[in-house]
């Protein structure tokens, strides 16, 4: 008797069901980890814009404290989605209509910030919605770091559906950010 010969037929290469399910599960896990990161970019962008504005407010405040005879402030232009760090042009008191834009100590360019361009290029889509600065568009500090107005100053910025309020205390000049 002759033993039966096993014919070895070449197998077509294909993925098994187990392999396919493993890949699908891994892709699902990766997408679940990545999705929150994509959502948080909106929050990070508007938070970065608020930090930039607060840093410039603090710069103007510190300059006003150290140079009491030459106060600084910020002049906002909501229609251009920008603001500038400004100094008084001429004799006291500080008039928002007669200011000059200061030079940024980093780079030597005019100290104007426009959301979505220049030093704020990564903040595309962030808008300066409104400012409440006691009737004008200037936020000015005195020689003790106080505001030139009796009520708190408010700056409202937004990105998409997210909004942040930057409030500046009139006595201390401290800026706080809140939703």
C-alpha positions in Angstrom: 0.0 0.0 0.0 1.1 3.3 -0.9 0.8 6.1 1.6 -1.5 9.0 0.6 0.6 11.9 -0.4 -0.4 15.2 0.9 -0.4 17.7 -1.7 0.7 21.0 -0.3 -1.2 23.7 -2.0 0.1 27.3 -1.8 -2.0 29.4 0.5 -3.1 32.8 -0.6 -1.9 35.4 1.7 -4.6 37.2 3.5 -5.4 38.6 6.9 -7.2 36.6 9.5 -10.2 37.9 11.3 -8.2 38.1 14.5 -5.5 40.2 12.8 -8.2 42.6 11.4 -9.9 43.0 14.7 -6.6 43.7 16.4 -5.8 46.5 14.0 -9.3 48.0 14.4 -9.0 48.0 18.2 -5.6 49.6 18.1 -6.8 52.3 15.7 -9.8 52.9 18.0 -7.6 53.4 21.0 -5.3 55.8 19.1 -8.2 57.9 17.9 -9.7 58.0 21.4 -6.4 59.4 22.7 -6.0 61.9 19.8 -9.6 63.3 19.8 -9.3 65.2 23.1 -6.0 66.7 22.0 -7.7 68.1 18.9 -10.6 69.6 20.9 -8.2 71.3 23.3 -6.5 73.4 20.6 -9.4 75.8 20.7 -9.0 76.2 24.5 -5.2 76.5 24.1 -5.5 79.1 21.4 -7.8 81.4 23.3 -5.8 80.9 26.5 -2.6 81.8 24.7 -4.2 85.0 23.4 -5.3 85.9 26.9 -1.8 85.3 28.3 -0.3 87.5 25.5 -2.6 90.4 26.3 -2.1 90.0 30.0 1.7 89.9 29.5 1.5 93.2 27.5 -0.7 94.8 30.1 1.9 93.8 32.8 4.7 95.2 30.7 2.9 98.6 30.4 2.1 98.6 34.1 5.7 97.8 35.1 7.0 100.5 32.8 4.6 103.0 34.3 5.7 102.1 37.8 9.4 102.4 37.0 8.9 105.6 34.8 6.2 107.4 36.7 6.7 110.6 34.6 6.1 108.7 31.4 3.2 106.3 31.8 2.4 103.6 29.3 -0.9 101.9 28.3 -2.6 99.8 25.7 -4.8 101.2 22.9 -7.3 98.8 21.5 -8.7 98.7 18.0 -11.4 96.1 18.0 -12.3 96.7 14.3 -8.7 95.8 13.3 -8.5 93.0 16.0 -5.4 94.6 17.4 -3.9 96.7 20.2 -0.7 98.7 20.6 1.5 99.5 23.6 1.5 103.3 23.7 3.0 106.3 25.5 1.8 109.8 26.1 2.7 112.3 23.3 2.9 115.7 24.8 2.1 117.1 28.2 0.0 115.4 30.9 -2.7 114.2 31.3 -2.6 111.0 29.2 -5.1 111.5 26.3 -6.0 108.5 24.2 -6.2 110.7 21.1 -2.6 111.9 21.5 -0.4 108.8 22.0 2.5 107.3 20.2 3.2 103.6 19.7 6.2 102.4 21.6 9.0 100.3 20.2 9.0 96.7 21.2 12.2 96.0 23.0 12.3 92.6 21.3 13.0 93.2 17.7 12.8 97.0 17.7 9.5 97.2 15.7 6.4 99.2 16.7 4.7 97.4 19.6 1.4 96.6 17.8 -0.2 93.2 18.1 -2.7 92.0 15.6 -4.4 88.6 16.2 -3.3 86.2 13.4 -0.2 88.0 12.3 3.3 88.9 13.5 4.0 87.7 17.0 0.4 86.6 17.3 0.4 84.6 14.0 -0.6 81.4 15.8 -3.7 83.1 17.2 -5.6 83.1 13.9 -9.3 83.2 14.5 -9.1 84.8 18.0 -10.9 88.1 18.1 -11.0 91.1 20.4 -14.7 91.4 20.7 -15.1 94.4 23.1 -13.3 96.6 25.5 -14.8 98.5 28.5 -12.2 101.1 29.4 -14.2 104.0 30.8 -15.3 105.5 27.6 -12.2 105.4 25.4 -10.0 102.7 23.9 -7.0 103.2 26.1 -5.9 101.3 29.2 -3.5 103.5 31.1 -1.5 102.9 34.3 -0.4 105.5 36.9 2.9 105.6 38.7 1.7 103.2 41.4 0.4 100.6 38.9 -3.2 101.7 39.2 -5.6 102.3 36.3 -6.5 105.8 35.2 -10.2 104.9 35.7 -12.3 104.2 38.8 -14.0 101.0 37.5 -12.6 97.7 36.5 -11.5 97.5 32.8 -12.7 94.5 30.8 -11.5 93.0 27.6 -13.5 90.3 25.9 -11.8 87.9 23.5 -13.3 84.9 21.7 -12.4 82.0 19.4 -15.3 80.0 17.9 -17.8 79.5 20.7 -15.3 80.1 23.5 -15.1 83.5 25.2 -12.8 84.8 27.9 -13.0 88.0 29.9 -9.8 89.8 31.0 -10.6 92.1 34.0 -8.1 94.6 35.3 -8.6 95.8 38.9 -8.6 99.7 39.0 -6.7 99.9 42.2 -4.0 97.2 41.9 -3.9 96.9 38.1 -4.0 93.1 38.5 -5.3 91.3 35.5 -7.5 88.1 35.9 -8.8 85.8 33.2 -12.2 84.1 33.5 -14.7 82.4 31.1 
